[in-house]
């Protein structure tokens, strides 16, 4: 299984739209991606790469962070709620700093 970011979904569907008519589900998905992709694919992938270097970072959570771009420690805690790891304040702050860096 391969994870994809909202930015990547947007890029894939925009490219596909140039070649053929999208299905109604694909059109809806493209509109959703256009509305919610906050970073371009290059910045999103750079953020994901940096997040995946964090020892406790599960890959699905890295993608979710890149899609949502959380700005508050509680947002990070929610994303890790189902994981079997606990982050300390420094780790949470590091994640927030990475997000902030890529949003600039």
Secondary structure, 3 states (H helix, E strand, C coil): CCCCCHHHHHHHHHHHHHHCCCCHHHHHHHHHHHHHCCCCHHHHHHHHHHHHCCCCCCHHHHHHHHHHCCCCHHHHHHHCCCCCCCCCHHHHHHHHHHHHHHHC
